């Protein structure tokens, strides 16, 4: 039987309630990977033509959000974190080149943060990664992609500050 959005949301809520913090988030990451392995779930909730940001569910008690993302063509972003929140990216279709960054300096209201390259890796369909609070990353897509993403808070309601990539750690004073 296919996983429903209602069951997936309930399982995420249970994981986050039973194991607060990173252990619960890791359990949600496992749930994302399981949902991505369900072809009916992907076809129903993350079909071709999904908009770039489609809110599927927002938990009224815990505040986490379940989103579907569809990107057409190439698209990338600068290094970023999710402010006071965390995020789990799950690849439903296509590939995403994800870059991990080391935070050299946190941003302020007037000065961007500084980030140094750590590594690149390719997310393929079925892959799911947790980016905990404060963890810097940046996605790059060279073609059409679809994602299932969980945000600890609906990031559409959160102000975030930019980061700049720097060539080397020594470049930051």
C-alpha positions as CSV (number, residue, x, y, z in Angstrom):
1,X,0.0,0.0,0.0
2,X,1.3,3.5,-0.9
3,X,2.3,5.9,1.8
4,X,-0.2,8.8,2.1
5,X,0.7,12.3,3.0
6,X,-1.3,12.0,6.1
7,X,0.5,8.9,7.3
8,X,3.9,10.4,6.3
9,X,3.1,13.6,8.3
10,X,2.0,11.6,11.3
11,X,5.1,9.5,11.2
12,X,7.3,12.6,11.0
13,X,5.4,14.1,14.0
14,X,5.9,10.9,16.0
15,X,9.6,10.8,15.2
16,X,10.1,14.4,16.2
17,X,8.1,14.0,19.4
18,X,9.6,10.8,20.6
19,X,13.2,11.8,19.9
20,X,13.6,15.5,20.0
21,X,16.7,17.1,18.4
22,X,19.0,15.4,15.9
23,X,17.9,11.8,16.7
24,X,14.3,12.6,15.7
25,X,15.5,14.5,12.6
26,X,17.6,11.5,11.6
27,X,14.5,9.3,11.9
28,X,12.6,11.8,9.7
29,X,15.4,11.6,7.1
30,X,14.9,7.8,7.1
31,X,11.1,8.4,6.6
32,X,11.9,10.7,3.6
33,X,14.1,8.0,2.0
34,X,11.3,5.5,2.5
35,X,8.7,7.8,0.9
36,X,11.0,8.4,-2.0
37,X,11.2,4.7,-2.6
38,X,7.4,4.6,-2.9
39,X,6.7,5.3,-6.6
40,X,3.0,6.0,-5.9
41,X,4.0,8.6,-3.2
42,X,6.3,10.4,-5.6
43,X,3.8,10.3,-8.5
44,X,1.0,11.6,-6.2
45,X,2.8,14.3,-4.3
46,X,5.9,15.3,-6.4
47,X,4.7,14.8,-10.0
48,X,6.3,16.4,-13.0
49,X,5.1,20.0,-13.2
50,X,5.4,20.5,-9.4
51,X,6.1,24.2,-8.7
52,X,9.4,25.3,-7.3
53,X,8.0,25.5,-3.8
54,X,4.7,23.7,-3.0
55,X,3.7,23.4,0.6
56,X,2.1,20.0,1.1
57,X,1.7,20.2,4.9
58,X,2.5,22.4,7.9
59,X,2.3,20.8,11.4
60,X,0.1,23.0,13.6
61,X,1.8,21.8,16.8
62,X,5.5,21.3,16.0
63,X,5.7,23.8,13.0
64,X,7.6,21.5,10.6
65,X,6.7,21.8,6.9
66,X,6.6,19.2,4.2
67,X,7.3,20.6,0.7
68,X,7.5,19.4,-2.8
69,X,9.9,21.2,-5.2
70,X,10.1,21.0,-8.9
71,X,12.8,22.8,-10.9
72,X,13.0,23.1,-14.7
73,X,16.5,23.5,-16.1
74,X,19.6,24.6,-14.3
75,X,19.3,26.3,-10.9
76,X,21.6,26.8,-8.0
77,X,22.0,28.8,-4.8
78,X,24.8,30.3,-2.7
79,X,25.9,28.8,0.5
80,X,23.1,29.0,3.1
81,X,21.8,27.6,6.3
82,X,18.2,27.5,7.4
83,X,18.5,30.1,10.1
84,X,17.1,28.8,13.4
85,X,15.8,25.7,11.6
86,X,17.0,22.4,10.0
87,X,16.1,20.9,6.6
88,X,16.0,17.5,5.0
89,X,16.5,17.3,1.3
90,X,15.2,14.2,-0.5
91,X,15.9,13.7,-4.2
92,X,12.8,12.4,-6.0
93,X,13.9,12.8,-9.7
94,X,17.0,14.1,-11.5
95,X,20.2,14.9,-9.7
96,X,21.4,17.6,-7.4
97,X,25.1,18.5,-6.8
98,X,25.2,19.4,-3.2
99,X,28.1,21.3,-1.7
100,X,29.0,21.3,2.0
101,X,30.6,24.4,3.5
102,X,32.4,25.3,6.6
103,X,31.1,28.4,8.4
104,X,34.0,30.8,8.9
105,X,31.8,33.7,10.1
106,X,28.1,34.0,10.8
107,X,26.3,36.8,9.0
108,X,24.9,39.9,10.7
109,X,22.2,42.3,9.7
110,X,24.7,44.2,7.6
111,X,27.6,41.8,6.8
112,X,27.2,38.5,4.9
113,X,28.7,35.4,6.5
114,X,31.8,33.7,5.2
115,X,31.9,30.1,4.0
116,X,34.7,27.8,2.9
117,X,34.2,24.8,0.5
118,X,34.3,21.4,2.1
119,X,33.1,18.9,-0.5
120,X,30.7,18.2,-3.4
121,X,28.5,15.1,-3.8
122,X,25.7,14.1,-6.0
123,X,22.2,13.4,-4.7
124,X,20.4,10.8,-6.8
125,X,16.8,9.7,-6.6
126,X,16.1,8.1,-3.3
127,X,18.9,10.0,-1.4
128,X,18.0,12.0,1.6
129,X,20.3,14.2,3.7
130,X,19.8,16.1,7.0
131,X,21.2,19.6,7.2
132,X,20.9,20.4,10.9
133,X,20.6,23.8,12.5
134,X,23.5,26.0,11.3
135,X,24.9,23.5,8.7
136,X,25.9,25.3,5.5
137,X,25.1,23.8,2.1
138,X,24.3,24.8,-1.5
139,X,22.5,22.9,-4.2
140,X,23.2,23.0,-7.9
141,X,20.9,21.5,-10.5
142,X,22.1,21.1,-14.1
143,X,18.7,19.8,-15.3
144,X,15.1,19.2,-14.3
145,X,14.8,17.9,-10.7
146,X,12.1,17.2,-8.1
147,X,12.6,17.1,-4.4
148,X,10.8,16.3,-1.2
149,X,12.0,18.6,1.6
150,X,11.2,18.8,5.3
151,X,11.8,22.1,7.1
152,X,11.9,22.3,10.9
153,X,10.0,25.6,10.4
154,X,8.2,26.9,7.3
155,X,11.2,28.9,6.0
156,X,8.8,31.2,4.0
157,X,8.2,32.8,7.4
158,X,11.8,33.1,8.5
159,X,14.3,35.9,7.7
160,X,17.7,34.5,6.6
161,X,21.0,36.2,6.1
162,X,23.4,35.6,3.1
163,X,26.8,33.9,3.1
164,X,29.7,34.5,0.7
165,X,32.0,31.7,-0.5
166,X,35.6,32.5,0.1
167,X,38.6,30.9,-1.6
168,X,40.5,29.9,1.5
169,X,40.1,30.0,5.2
170,X,43.0,32.5,5.4
171,X,40.9,35.0,3.4
172,X,38.8,35.7,6.5
173,X,40.3,37.9,9.2
